């Protein structure tokens, strides 16, 4: 896999036609606190489902 260069316009070509939700997801998924909370929530969820508390904490909803 090539190394990501955040200064290169080529690295962001896929975001040119992105919707705001796509850009928001890119920012959120790179957040270390979000990733840590998500992993902990999934590990403690008996059915592996996203909990309402998690959704409220991060102000997100998941599409079906």
CHARMM internal coordinates of N, CA and C (Angstrom, degrees):
IC EDIT
DIST 1 N 1 CA 1.4459
DIST 1 CA 1 C 1.5294
ANGL 1 N 1 CA 1 C 108.69
DIST 1 C 2 N 1.3245
ANGL 1 CA 1 C 2 N 117.27
DIHE 1 N 1 CA 1 C 2 N 131.33
DIST 2 N 2 CA 1.4648
ANGL 1 C 2 N 2 CA 119.25
DIHE 1 CA 1 C 2 N 2 CA 179.17
DIST 2 CA 2 C 1.5221
ANGL 2 N 2 CA 2 C 111.01
DIHE 1 C 2 N 2 CA 2 C -68.14
DIST 2 C 3 N 1.3071
ANGL 2 CA 2 C 3 N 115.20
DIHE 2 N 2 CA 2 C 3 N 150.76
DIST 3 N 3 CA 1.4636
ANGL 2 C 3 N 3 CA 119.82
DIHE 2 CA 2 C 3 N 3 CA 179.39
DIST 3 CA 3 C 1.5237
ANGL 3 N 3 CA 3 C 109.57
DIHE 2 C 3 N 3 CA 3 C -71.38
DIST 3 C 4 N 1.3262
ANGL 3 CA 3 C 4 N 115.42
DIHE 3 N 3 CA 3 C 4 N 139.44
DIST 4 N 4 CA 1.4605
ANGL 3 C 4 N 4 CA 120.88
DIHE 3 CA 3 C 4 N 4 CA -179.38
DIST 4 CA 4 C 1.5216
ANGL 4 N 4 CA 4 C 109.23
DIHE 3 C 4 N 4 CA 4 C -79.16
DIST 4 C 5 N 1.3220
ANGL 4 CA 4 C 5 N 116.44
DIHE 4 N 4 CA 4 C 5 N 129.22
DIST 5 N 5 CA 1.4621
ANGL 4 C 5 N 5 CA 122.34
DIHE 4 CA 4 C 5 N 5 CA 177.83
DIST 5 CA 5 C 1.5128
ANGL 5 N 5 CA 5 C 107.68
DIHE 4 C 5 N 5 CA 5 C -114.99
DIST 5 C 6 N 1.3271
ANGL 5 CA 5 C 6 N 116.76
DIHE 5 N 5 CA 5 C 6 N 103.99
DIST 6 N 6 CA 1.4612
ANGL 5 C 6 N 6 CA 120.55
DIHE 5 CA 5 C 6 N 6 CA -175.28
DIST 6 CA 6 C 1.5214
ANGL 6 N 6 CA 6 C 113.34
DIHE 5 C 6 N 6 CA 6 C -65.01
DIST 6 C 7 N 1.3199
ANGL 6 CA 6 C 7 N 117.64
DIHE 6 N 6 CA 6 C 7 N -15.55
DIST 7 N 7 CA 1.4644
ANGL 6 C 7 N 7 CA 120.52
DIHE 6 CA 6 C 7 N 7 CA 179.11
DIST 7 CA 7 C 1.5271
ANGL 7 N 7 CA 7 C 112.99
DIHE 6 C 7 N 7 CA 7 C -89.47
DIST 7 C 8 N 1.2957
ANGL 7 CA 7 C 8 N 116.37
DIHE 7 N 7 CA 7 C 8 N -10.51
DIST 8 N 8 CA 1.4561
ANGL 7 C 8 N 8 CA 120.74
DIHE 7 CA 7 C 8 N 8 CA -177.22
DIST 8 CA 8 C 1.5257
ANGL 8 N 8 CA 8 C 111.85
DIHE 7 C 8 N 8 CA 8 C -85.94
DIST 8 C 9 N 1.3308
ANGL 8 CA 8 C 9 N 117.59
DIHE 8 N 8 CA 8 C 9 N 125.37
DIST 9 N 9 CA 1.4674
ANGL 8 C 9 N 9 CA 119.83
DIHE 8 CA 8 C 9 N 9 CA 176.51
DIST 9 CA 9 C 1.5308
ANGL 9 N 9 CA 9 C 112.24
DIHE 8 C 9 N 9 CA 9 C -59.45
DIST 9 C 10 N 1.3146
ANGL 9 CA 9 C 10 N 116.96
DIHE 9 N 9 CA 9 C 10 N -28.47
DIST 10 N 10 CA 1.4651
ANGL 9 C 10 N 10 CA 120.87
DIHE 9 CA 9 C 10 N 10 CA 179.34
DIST 10 CA 10 C 1.5298
ANGL 10 N 10 CA 10 C 111.60
DIHE 9 C 10 N 10 CA 10 C -62.01
DIST 10 C 11 N 1.3175
ANGL 10 CA 10 C 11 N 116.44
DIHE 10 N 10 CA 10 C 11 N -32.22
DIST 11 N 11 CA 1.4605
ANGL 10 C 11 N 11 CA 120.77
DIHE 10 CA 10 C 11 N 11 CA -178.76
DIST 11 CA 11 C 1.5202
ANGL 11 N 11 CA 11 C 112.21
DIHE 10 C 11 N 11 CA 11 C -67.88
DIST 11 C 12 N 1.3085
ANGL 11 CA 11 C 12 N 117.45
DIHE 11 N 11 CA 11 C 12 N -18.55
DIST 12 N 12 CA 1.4568
ANGL 11 C 12 N 12 CA 121.26
DIHE 11 CA 11 C 12 N 12 CA -175.82
DIST 12 CA 12 C 1.5173
ANGL 12 N 12 CA 12 C 113.51
DIHE 11 C 12 N 12 CA 12 C -111.98
DIST 12 C 13 N 1.3208
ANGL 12 CA 12 C 13 N 117.28
DIHE 12 N 12 CA 12 C 13 N 8.89
DIST 13 N 13 CA 1.4687
ANGL 12 C 13 N 13 CA 120.05
DIHE 12 CA 12 C 13 N 13 CA -178.67
DIST 13 CA 13 C 1.5212
ANGL 13 N 13 CA 13 C 112.55
DIHE 12 C 13 N 13 CA 13 C -56.70
DIST 13 C 14 N 1.3239
ANGL 13 CA 13 C 14 N 116.79
DIHE 13 N 13 CA 13 C 14 N -36.62
DIST 14 N 14 CA 1.4682
ANGL 13 C 14 N 14 CA 119.31
DIHE 13 CA 13 C 14 N 14 CA -178.37
DIST 14 CA 14 C 1.5169
ANGL 14 N 14 CA 14 C 112.11
DIHE 13 C 14 N 14 CA 14 C -67.28
DIST 14 C 15 N 1.3203
ANGL 14 CA 14 C 15 N 117.79
DIHE 14 N 14 CA 14 C 15 N -18.56
DIST 15 N 15 CA 1.4661
ANGL 14 C 15 N 15 CA 120.67
DIHE 14 CA 14 C 15 N 15 CA -179.39
DIST 15 CA 15 C 1.5263
ANGL 15 N 15 CA 15 C 113.47
DIHE 14 C 15 N 15 CA 15 C -91.33
DIST 15 C 16 N 1.3206
ANGL 15 CA 15 C 16 N 117.69
DIHE 15 N 15 CA 15 C 16 N -4.22
DIST 16 N 16 CA 1.4617
ANGL 15 C 16 N 16 CA 120.55
DIHE 15 CA 15 C 16 N 16 CA -178.51
DIST 16 CA 16 C 1.5173
ANGL 16 N 16 CA 16 C 112.56
DIHE 15 C 16 N 16 CA 16 C -56.59
DIST 16 C 17 N 1.3125
ANGL 16 CA 16 C 17 N 116.74
DIHE 16 N 16 CA 16 C 17 N -42.11
DIST 17 N 17 CA 1.4574
ANGL 16 C 17 N 17 CA 121.24
DIHE 16 CA 16 C 17 N 17 CA -177.73
DIST 17 CA 17 C 1.5276
ANGL 17 N 17 CA 17 C 111.97
DIHE 16 C 17 N 17 CA 17 C -105.09
DIST 17 C 18 N 1.3057
ANGL 17 CA 17 C 18 N 116.78
DIHE 17 N 17 CA 17 C 18 N 16.39
DIST 18 N 18 CA 1.4624
ANGL 17 C 18 N 18 CA 121.16
DIHE 17 CA 17 C 18 N 18 CA -176.89
DIST 18 CA 18 C 1.5244
ANGL 18 N 18 CA 18 C 111.21
DIHE 17 C 18 N 18 CA 18 C -72.85
DIST 18 C 19 N 1.3103
ANGL 18 CA 18 C 19 N 114.56
DIHE 18 N 18 CA 18 C 19 N 149.79
DIST 19 N 19 CA 1.4583
ANGL 18 C 19 N 19 CA 120.84
DIHE 18 CA 18 C 19 N 19 CA 173.32
DIST 19 CA 19 C 1.5209
ANGL 19 N 19 CA 19 C 107.87
DIHE 18 C 19 N 19 CA 19 C -83.63
DIST 19 C 20 N 1.3110
ANGL 19 CA 19 C 20 N 116.50
DIHE 19 N 19 CA 19 C 20 N 164.86
DIST 20 N 20 CA 1.4602
ANGL 19 C 20 N 20 CA 121.06
DIHE 19 CA 19 C 20 N 20 CA -178.08
DIST 20 CA 20 C 1.5249
ANGL 20 N 20 CA 20 C 111.12
DIHE 19 C 20 N 20 CA 20 C -59.81
DIST 20 C 21 N 1.3257
ANGL 20 CA 20 C 21 N 117.53
DIHE 20 N 20 CA 20 C 21 N -34.12
DIST 21 N 21 CA 1.4666
ANGL 20 C 21 N 21 CA 120.22
DIHE 20 CA 20 C 21 N 21 CA 179.09
DIST 21 CA 21 C 1.5255
ANGL 21 N 21 CA 21 C 111.49
DIHE 20 C 21 N 21 CA 21 C -66.79
DIST 21 C 22 N 1.3295
ANGL 21 CA 21 C 22 N 116.81
DIHE 21 N 21 CA 21 C 22 N -33.43
DIST 22 N 22 CA 1.4625
ANGL 21 C 22 N 22 CA 120.58
DIHE 21 CA 21 C 22 N 22 CA 177.22
DIST 22 CA 22 C 1.5265
ANGL 22 N 22 CA 22 C 110.77
DIHE 21 C 22 N 22 CA 22 C -66.22
DIST 22 C 23 N 1.3137
ANGL 22 CA 22 C 23 N 116.00
DIHE 22 N 22 CA 22 C 23 N -41.77
DIST 23 N 23 CA 1.4657
ANGL 22 C 23 N 23 CA 120.86
DIHE 22 CA 22 C 23 N 23 CA 179.67
DIST 23 CA 23 C 1.5261
ANGL 23 N 23 CA 23 C 109.93
DIHE 22 C 23 N 23 CA 23 C -68.38
DIST 23 C 24 N 1.3214
ANGL 23 CA 23 C 24 N 116.45
DIHE 23 N 23 CA 23 C 24 N -41.21
DIST 24 N 24 CA 1.4632
ANGL 23 C 24 N 24 CA 120.25
DIHE 23 CA 23 C 24 N 24 CA 177.80
DIST 24 CA 24 C 1.5237
ANGL 24 N 24 CA 24 C 110.49
DIHE 23 C 24 N 24 CA 24 C -60.75
DIST 24 C 25 N 1.3342
ANGL 24 CA 24 C 25 N 117.02
DIHE 24 N 24 CA 24 C 25 N -42.05
DIST 25 N 25 CA 1.4585
ANGL 24 C 25 N 25 CA 120.75
DIHE 24 CA 24 C 25 N 25 CA 178.95
DIST 25 CA 25 C 1.5279
ANGL 25 N 25 CA 25 C 110.57
DIHE 24 C 25 N 25 CA 25 C -63.19
DIST 25 C 26 N 1.3206
ANGL 25 CA 25 C 26 N 118.10
DIHE 25 N 25 CA 25 C 26 N -41.82
DIST 26 N 26 CA 1.4682
ANGL 25 C 26 N 26 CA 120.95
DIHE 25 CA 25 C 26 N 26 CA 178.41
DIST 26 CA 26 C 1.5234
ANGL 26 N 26 CA 26 C 111.01
DIHE 25 C 26 N 26 CA 26 C -58.14
DIST 26 C 27 N 1.3244
ANGL 26 CA 26 C 27 N 116.59
DIHE 26 N 26 CA 26 C 27 N -41.95
DIST 27 N 27 CA 1.4704
ANGL 26 C 27 N 27 CA 120.31
DIHE 26 CA 26 C 27 N 27 CA 178.85
DIST 27 CA 27 C 1.5140
ANGL 27 N 27 CA 27 C 111.05
DIHE 26 C 27 N 27 CA 27 C -67.74
DIST 27 C 28 N 1.3216
ANGL 27 CA 27 C 28 N 116.50
DIHE 27 N 27 CA 27 C 28 N -45.08
DIST 28 N 28 CA 1.4578
ANGL 27 C 28 N 28 CA 120.52
DIHE 27 CA 27 C 28 N 28 CA -176.92
DIST 28 CA 28 C 1.5186
ANGL 28 N 28 CA 28 C 112.11
DIHE 27 C 28 N 28 CA 28 C -65.82
DIST 28 C 29 N 1.3185
ANGL 28 CA 28 C 29 N 118.17
DIHE 28 N 28 CA 28 C 29 N -43.43
DIST 29 N 29 CA 1.4580
ANGL 28 C 29 N 29 CA 120.09
DIHE 28 CA 28 C 29 N 29 CA -176.47
DIST 29 CA 29 C 1.5271
ANGL 29 N 29 CA 29 C 112.77
DIHE 28 C 29 N 29 CA 29 C -67.36
DIST 29 C 30 N 1.3116
ANGL 29 CA 29 C 30 N 117.06
DIHE 29 N 29 CA 29 C 30 N -17.76
DIST 30 N 30 CA 1.4640
ANGL 29 C 30 N 30 CA 121.09
DIHE 29 CA 29 C 30 N 30 CA 177.29
DIST 30 CA 30 C 1.5225
ANGL 30 N 30 CA 30 C 112.35
DIHE 29 C 30 N 30 CA 30 C -89.34
DIST 30 C 31 N 1.3257
ANGL 30 CA 30 C 31 N 117.48
DIHE 30 N 30 CA 30 C 31 N -5.77
DIST 31 N 31 CA 1.4551
ANGL 30 C 31 N 31 CA 123.03
DIHE 30 CA 30 C 31 N 31 CA -178.45
DIST 31 CA 31 C 1.5292
ANGL 31 N 31 CA 31 C 109.08
DIHE 30 C 31 N 31 CA 31 C -79.48
DIST 31 C 32 N 1.3231
ANGL 31 CA 31 C 32 N 116.84
DIHE 31 N 31 CA 31 C 32 N 117.78
DIST 32 N 32 CA 1.4643
ANGL 31 C 32 N 32 CA 122.01
DIHE 31 CA 31 C 32 N 32 CA -176.71
DIST 32 CA 32 C 1.5268
ANGL 32 N 32 CA 32 C 111.95
DIHE 31 C 32 N 32 CA 32 C -61.69
DIST 32 C 33 N 1.3280
ANGL 32 CA 32 C 33 N 117.72
DIHE 32 N 32 CA 32 C 33 N -37.51
DIST 33 N 33 CA 1.4604
ANGL 32 C 33 N 33 CA 120.59
DIHE 32 CA 32 C 33 N 33 CA 178.91
DIST 33 CA 33 C 1.5293
ANGL 33 N 33 CA 33 C 111.25
DIHE 32 C 33 N 33 CA 33 C -65.36
DIST 33 C 34 N 1.3298
ANGL 33 CA 33 C 34 N 116.43
DIHE 33 N 33 CA 33 C 34 N -41.25
DIST 34 N 34 CA 1.4646
ANGL 33 C 34 N 34 CA 120.52
DIHE 33 CA 33 C 34 N 34 CA 177.58
DIST 34 CA 34 C 1.5186
ANGL 34 N 34 CA 34 C 110.08
DIHE 33 C 34 N 34 CA 34 C -62.17
DIST 34 C 35 N 1.3252
ANGL 34 CA 34 C 35 N 117.60
DIHE 34 N 34 CA 34 C 35 N -48.27
DIST 35 N 35 CA 1.4606
ANGL 34 C 35 N 35 CA 121.02
DIHE 34 CA 34 C 35 N 35 CA -179.19
DIST 35 CA 35 C 1.5246
ANGL 35 N 35 CA 35 C 111.17
DIHE 34 C 35 N 35 CA 35 C -59.58
DIST 35 C 36 N 1.3147
ANGL 35 CA 35 C 36 N 117.02
DIHE 35 N 35 CA 35 C 36 N -43.02
DIST 36 N 36 CA 1.4612
ANGL 35 C 36 N 36 CA 121.38
DIHE 35 CA 35 C 36 N 36 CA -179.99
DIST 36 CA 36 C 1.5369
ANGL 36 N 36 CA 36 C 110.36
DIHE 35 C 36 N 36 CA 36 C -64.42
DIST 36 C 37 N 1.3362
ANGL 36 CA 36 C 37 N 117.21
DIHE 36 N 36 CA 36 C 37 N -46.11
DIST 37 N 37 CA 1.4595
ANGL 36 C 37 N 37 CA 120.69
DIHE 36 CA 36 C 37 N 37 CA 178.36
DIST 37 CA 37 C 1.5259
ANGL 37 N 37 CA 37 C 111.87
DIHE 36 C 37 N 37 CA 37 C -63.02
DIST 37 C 38 N 1.3123
ANGL 37 CA 37 C 38 N 116.71
DIHE 37 N 37 CA 37 C 38 N -40.10
DIST 38 N 38 CA 1.4630
ANGL 37 C 38 N 38 CA 120.86
DIHE 37 CA 37 C 38 N 38 CA 179.93
DIST 38 CA 38 C 1.5184
ANGL 38 N 38 CA 38 C 110.85
DIHE 37 C 38 N 38 CA 38 C -63.08
DIST 38 C 39 N 1.3274
ANGL 38 CA 38 C 39 N 116.71
DIHE 38 N 38 CA 38 C 39 N -48.12
DIST 39 N 39 CA 1.4655
ANGL 38 C 39 N 39 CA 120.48
DIHE 38 CA 38 C 39 N 39 CA 179.82
DIST 39 CA 39 C 1.5259
ANGL 39 N 39 CA 39 C 111.12
DIHE 38 C 39 N 39 CA 39 C -61.10
DIST 39 C 40 N 1.3319
ANGL 39 CA 39 C 40 N 117.15
DIHE 39 N 39 CA 39 C 40 N -42.45
DIST 40 N 40 CA 1.4615
ANGL 39 C 40 N 40 CA 120.96
DIHE 39 CA 39 C 40 N 40 CA 179.33
DIST 40 CA 40 C 1.5189
ANGL 40 N 40 CA 40 C 111.00
DIHE 39 C 40 N 40 CA 40 C -65.75
DIST 40 C 41 N 1.3175
ANGL 40 CA 40 C 41 N 117.31
DIHE 40 N 40 CA 40 C 41 N -40.46
DIST 41 N 41 CA 1.4511
ANGL 40 C 41 N 41 CA 121.45
DIHE 40 CA 40 C 41 N 41 CA -179.23
DIST 41 CA 41 C 1.5299
ANGL 41 N 41 CA 41 C 110.56
DIHE 40 C 41 N 41 CA 41 C -66.07
DIST 41 C 42 N 1.3032
ANGL 41 CA 41 C 42 N 118.03
DIHE 41 N 41 CA 41 C 42 N -45.07
DIST 42 N 42 CA 1.4651
ANGL 41 C 42 N 42 CA 121.78
DIHE 41 CA 41 C 42 N 42 CA 179.48
DIST 42 CA 42 C 1.5237
ANGL 42 N 42 CA 42 C 110.35
DIHE 41 C 42 N 42 CA 42 C -64.33
DIST 42 C 43 N 1.3281
ANGL 42 CA 42 C 43 N 116.80
DIHE 42 N 42 CA 42 C 43 N -41.50
DIST 43 N 43 CA 1.4618
ANGL 42 C 43 N 43 CA 120.64
DIHE 42 CA 42 C 43 N 43 CA -179.42
DIST 43 CA 43 C 1.5271
ANGL 43 N 43 CA 43 C 111.74
DIHE 42 C 43 N 43 CA 43 C -64.03
DIST 43 C 44 N 1.3314
ANGL 43 CA 43 C 44 N 117.16
DIHE 43 N 43 CA 43 C 44 N -32.13
DIST 44 N 44 CA 1.4593
ANGL 43 C 44 N 44 CA 119.70
DIHE 43 CA 43 C 44 N 44 CA -177.09
DIST 44 CA 44 C 1.5303
ANGL 44 N 44 CA 44 C 113.18
DIHE 43 C 44 N 44 CA 44 C -96.26
DIST 44 C 45 N 1.3036
ANGL 44 CA 44 C 45 N 117.39
DIHE 44 N 44 CA 44 C 45 N -5.82
DIST 45 N 45 CA 1.4650
ANGL 44 C 45 N 45 CA 121.38
DIHE 44 CA 44 C 45 N 45 CA -179.60
DIST 45 CA 45 C 1.5287
ANGL 45 N 45 CA 45 C 109.13
DIHE 44 C 45 N 45 CA 45 C -85.89
DIST 45 C 46 N 1.3416
ANGL 45 CA 45 C 46 N 117.52
DIHE 45 N 45 CA 45 C 46 N 120.46
DIST 46 N 46 CA 1.4652
ANGL 45 C 46 N 46 CA 119.86
DIHE 45 CA 45 C 46 N 46 CA -176.25
DIST 46 CA 46 C 1.5297
ANGL 46 N 46 CA 46 C 113.66
DIHE 45 C 46 N 46 CA 46 C -59.66
DIST 46 C 47 N 1.3206
ANGL 46 CA 46 C 47 N 117.01
DIHE 46 N 46 CA 46 C 47 N -33.23
DIST 47 N 47 CA 1.4630
ANGL 46 C 47 N 47 CA 119.54
DIHE 46 CA 46 C 47 N 47 CA -178.49
DIST 47 CA 47 C 1.5270
ANGL 47 N 47 CA 47 C 112.84
DIHE 46 C 47 N 47 CA 47 C -105.48
DIST 47 C 48 N 1.3415
ANGL 47 CA 47 C 48 N 117.49
DIHE 47 N 47 CA 47 C 48 N 4.24
DIST 48 N 48 CA 1.4624
ANGL 47 C 48 N 48 CA 121.25
DIHE 47 CA 47 C 48 N 48 CA 178.94
DIST 48 CA 48 C 1.5165
ANGL 48 N 48 CA 48 C 113.67
DIHE 47 C 48 N 48 CA 48 C 73.42
DIST 48 C 49 N 1.3230
ANGL 48 CA 48 C 49 N 116.38
DIHE 48 N 48 CA 48 C 49 N 14.70
DIST 49 N 49 CA 1.4654
ANGL 48 C 49 N 49 CA 120.95
DIHE 48 CA 48 C 49 N 49 CA -179.25
DIST 49 CA 49 C 1.5229
ANGL 49 N 49 CA 49 C 111.11
DIHE 48 C 49 N 49 CA 49 C -89.21
DIST 49 C 50 N 1.3210
ANGL 49 CA 49 C 50 N 114.94
DIHE 49 N 49 CA 49 C 50 N 153.19
DIST 50 N 50 CA 1.4590
ANGL 49 C 50 N 50 CA 121.18
DIHE 49 CA 49 C 50 N 50 CA 176.21
DIST 50 CA 50 C 1.5232
ANGL 50 N 50 CA 50 C 107.94
DIHE 49 C 50 N 50 CA 50 C -72.79
DIST 50 C 51 N 1.3135
ANGL 50 CA 50 C 51 N 116.26
DIHE 50 N 50 CA 50 C 51 N 129.88
DIST 51 N 51 CA 1.4576
ANGL 50 C 51 N 51 CA 120.66
DIHE 50 CA 50 C 51 N 51 CA -176.36
DIST 51 CA 51 C 1.5334
ANGL 51 N 51 CA 51 C 111.70
DIHE 50 C 51 N 51 CA 51 C -84.69
DIST 51 C 52 N 1.3296
ANGL 51 CA 51 C 52 N 116.60
DIHE 51 N 51 CA 51 C 52 N 154.34
DIST 52 N 52 CA 1.4708
ANGL 51 C 52 N 52 CA 119.77
DIHE 51 CA 51 C 52 N 52 CA 176.12
DIST 52 CA 52 C 1.5292
ANGL 52 N 52 CA 52 C 111.99
DIHE 51 C 52 N 52 CA 52 C -60.14
DIST 52 C 53 N 1.3322
ANGL 52 CA 52 C 53 N 116.95
DIHE 52 N 52 CA 52 C 53 N -35.30
DIST 53 N 53 CA 1.4670
ANGL 52 C 53 N 53 CA 120.35
DIHE 52 CA 52 C 53 N 53 CA 179.08
DIST 53 CA 53 C 1.5304
ANGL 53 N 53 CA 53 C 110.88
DIHE 52 C 53 N 53 CA 53 C -62.35
DIST 53 C 54 N 1.3170
ANGL 53 CA 53 C 54 N 115.53
DIHE 53 N 53 CA 53 C 54 N -41.91
DIST 54 N 54 CA 1.4676
ANGL 53 C 54 N 54 CA 120.03
DIHE 53 CA 53 C 54 N 54 CA 178.81
DIST 54 CA 54 C 1.5228
ANGL 54 N 54 CA 54 C 110.26
DIHE 53 C 54 N 54 CA 54 C -63.59
DIST 54 C 55 N 1.3158
ANGL 54 CA 54 C 55 N 116.24
DIHE 54 N 54 CA 54 C 55 N -43.90
DIST 55 N 55 CA 1.4761
ANGL 54 C 55 N 55 CA 120.23
DIHE 54 CA 54 C 55 N 55 CA 179.29
DIST 55 CA 55 C 1.5220
ANGL 55 N 55 CA 55 C 111.14
DIHE 54 C 55 N 55 CA 55 C -61.08
DIST 55 C 56 N 1.3300
ANGL 55 CA 55 C 56 N 115.89
DIHE 55 N 55 CA 55 C 56 N -43.52
DIST 56 N 56 CA 1.4684
ANGL 55 C 56 N 56 CA 119.46
DIHE 55 CA 55 C 56 N 56 CA 179.19
DIST 56 CA 56 C 1.5266
ANGL 56 N 56 CA 56 C 111.01
DIHE 55 C 56 N 56 CA 56 C -65.29
DIST 56 C 57 N 1.3270
ANGL 56 CA 56 C 57 N 116.38
DIHE 56 N 56 CA 56 C 57 N -44.67
DIST 57 N 57 CA 1.4702
ANGL 56 C 57 N 57 CA 119.46
DIHE 56 CA 56 C 57 N 57 CA -177.68
DIST 57 CA 57 C 1.5225
ANGL 57 N 57 CA 57 C 111.83
DIHE 56 C 57 N 57 CA 57 C -57.90
DIST 57 C 58 N 1.3411
ANGL 57 CA 57 C 58 N 116.57
DIHE 57 N 57 CA 57 C 58 N -41.50
DIST 58 N 58 CA 1.4619
ANGL 57 C 58 N 58 CA 121.17
DIHE 57 CA 57 C 58 N 58 CA -176.46
DIST 58 CA 58 C 1.5193
ANGL 58 N 58 CA 58 C 112.79
DIHE 57 C 58 N 58 CA 58 C -99.38
DIST 58 C 59 N 1.3257
ANGL 58 CA 58 C 59 N 117.80
DIHE 58 N 58 CA 58 C 59 N 1.58
DIST 59 N 59 CA 1.4734
ANGL 58 C 59 N 59 CA 123.23
DIHE 58 CA 58 C 59 N 59 CA 178.91
DIST 59 CA 59 C 1.5122
ANGL 59 N 59 CA 59 C 111.94
DIHE 58 C 59 N 59 CA 59 C 52.44
DIST 59 C 60 N 1.3303
ANGL 59 CA 59 C 60 N 114.61
DIHE 59 N 59 CA 59 C 60 N 51.12
DIST 60 N 60 CA 1.4596
ANGL 59 C 60 N 60 CA 119.40
DIHE 59 CA 59 C 60 N 60 CA -178.47
DIST 60 CA 60 C 1.5186
ANGL 60 N 60 CA 60 C 110.81
DIHE 59 C 60 N 60 CA 60 C -131.98
DIST 60 C 61 N 1.3091
ANGL 60 CA 60 C 61 N 114.84
DIHE 60 N 60 CA 60 C 61 N 161.70
DIST 61 N 61 CA 1.4516
ANGL 60 C 61 N 61 CA 121.18
DIHE 60 CA 60 C 61 N 61 CA 169.98
DIST 61 CA 61 C 1.5201
ANGL 61 N 61 CA 61 C 106.58
DIHE 60 C 61 N 61 CA 61 C -134.97
DIST 61 C 62 N 1.2963
ANGL 61 CA 61 C 62 N 115.82
DIHE 61 N 61 CA 61 C 62 N 151.24
DIST 62 N 62 CA 1.4570
ANGL 61 C 62 N 62 CA 121.34
DIHE 61 CA 61 C 62 N 62 CA -178.89
DIST 62 CA 62 C 1.5093
ANGL 62 N 62 CA 62 C 109.56
DIHE 61 C 62 N 62 CA 62 C -106.86
DIST 62 C 63 N 1.2972
ANGL 62 CA 62 C 63 N 115.66
DIHE 62 N 62 CA 62 C 63 N 134.79
DIST 63 N 63 CA 1.4636
ANGL 62 C 63 N 63 CA 120.38
DIHE 62 CA 62 C 63 N 63 CA 177.89
DIST 63 CA 63 C 1.5167
ANGL 63 N 63 CA 63 C 108.68
DIHE 62 C 63 N 63 CA 63 C -73.05
DIST 63 C 64 N 1.3471
ANGL 63 CA 63 C 64 N 116.15
DIHE 63 N 63 CA 63 C 64 N 146.07
DIST 64 N 64 CA 1.4786
ANGL 63 C 64 N 64 CA 119.62
DIHE 63 CA 63 C 64 N 64 CA 177.92
DIST 64 CA 64 C 1.5138
ANGL 64 N 64 CA 64 C 110.76
DIHE 63 C 64 N 64 CA 64 C -68.16
END
COOR INIT
IC SEED 1 N 1 CA 1 C
IC BUILD
